[in-house]
Amino acid sequence: MKLVSRFEAAARSTAELLGLLGEAKRAFTRAACGSQERHDALESIRNIEHELASRAPRL
């Protein structure tokens, strides 16, 4: 999976981010431990979740 940067995540809609998050999680579980693909998927998950959290309404 291609790494989703914070900049790229910020440019996507919430619906797109939720789809990408699912893809990243599937890529993470398929990738071999210690591989670059697994690292990229994990970083993508973090970046996407960070962007989604920044959009959440604050109480």
C-alpha positions, 0 to 999 in steps of 0.5 A: 500500500502507498503511504497516505501522508498527513497532507494527502489525508487532509485533502480527502473527504471523510468518506474517502478517509474511512475507505482508505482506513479500511484498506490500510488496516487490511494491508497491515494485516496481510503484510509480513512483520517488519516489511516496508509495506507493513510500516507504510500501512501503519503510518497511513493508519496513524495519519488517517486516524489523526485527520479524522480525530481533528475533524471530530466535533469538540464538546 
